Amino acid sequence: MPLLSRRLRAALLATASATLVAAALPAPEPLGIGDRLFPELGNPGYDVLAYDIALTYHGSNTKPLDAVTKISARTTAPLDRINLDFARGTVLGVEVNGRSVDFGSKNEDLVLQAPRRLPAGAPLNITVRHTSDPAGAADDGGWVRTADGLAMANQADAAHRVFPGNDHPSDKAYFTFRITAPRKLTAVAAGLPTGRTRHGSTTTWTYRTEHPMATELAQVSIGSSAVLHRTGPHGLPVRDVVPAADRKRLEPWLAKTPAQLEWMEEQVGRYPFETYGVLVADSPIGFALETQTLSLFGRSFFTEPAYPEWYVDSVMIHELAHQWFGNSVSPATWSDLWLNEGHASWYEARYAEEHGGGTLERRMREAYKLSDGWRADGGPPAHPDGPAPGQKLSLFRPVMYDGSALVLYALHQEIGVAAFDRLERTWVRVHRDSTATTADFTRLASGIAGRDLTAFFDGWLYGKTTPPMPGHPDWTSAKPA
């Protein structure tokens, strides 16, 4: 709806024309921060510091949840209007800095009229009362319906289909979740629990993150769940959330997590968050997702007998590795996604090699054969193709996985084991709890290698064809048809 003041809205209903009203208050317009791949995601003019999201689940995963999203932010430019990303729910009312304001929507933006012009550097406190609708979740992300409730799968551009916010990984913030659900159900969320209160037939569960998080990594699960606790390295609390009926069946897989944490710490240094665990959803999702502190997996991933043990283990490592690469160090733009998926695939492959899978070299040689075709189909690793006209963008292509791990293999060959190891540890330490770009990575790599690697990275990250593999001049890539 257009942005109309209460007085103008009343006047419109009485005598004024739409033309006069539109002249006084222009219609809302969607904004974005200019991401090449998702140009309308994110919003300029403010920096979110914290989200406080209250959700009330009424016992049915087909009905909208009642929700209140509070956003604490600071303006970075003068603002007359504030744009939020929000696409699936009904907005019932909005306050900005304690005052009710008018609002409208356009495309996937919720546009708020500031109570007055806000200068740069001003506090910005927004409260949105809304619904959060699981309808359509199977099509384009956000809520995932499970056999007994809901979970979240927000990557890459679906968090704003659950709650309003600044839905771009460049604006990380702290999160508090307050989930009210029927007493027979269990609610969990990213971060650590800070309270649980019963109100008659319902229970409210509260969780907070101790580190900033991108909106795409938020996780809330509601269902008939068992929460299992164990201890990881350095006393790290590890909690797993599984369908209660599958608790015993899944325990052998879940018991592996502490040792997997130890393995990753040996590679890149200490785990970067306050807790970790696995969320198993009783849902036919065909993917796993690195939601922060609580990685999401479909139930069949652990119960399908056709998957060899080394494969399941290595995918668990893939999502765990993301806690460093993608979650703690988040991409500044979506074109930097190769840094997430390339590193997670790299450690997945290395773990598989050590635990009964094929060798890293064989996997990388196969990737090299296919690399030119992957680049032709989806663009090079650091410059993926945008969507075709009228189509939704799908970023998660082979070039982002083994095609990007191949870049790291080439770099490993180019600068040597010691320098590569130092690069990995330095990268996650220097950029912890922040965002970083491809240019940040290539600059750090050059510094650690002691020489300019610009030409190397230009070919491997941006070339239409795959450069020769250092140390393997006999490797060839099949030309795309």
Disulfide bonds with the S-S distance in Angstrom:
none
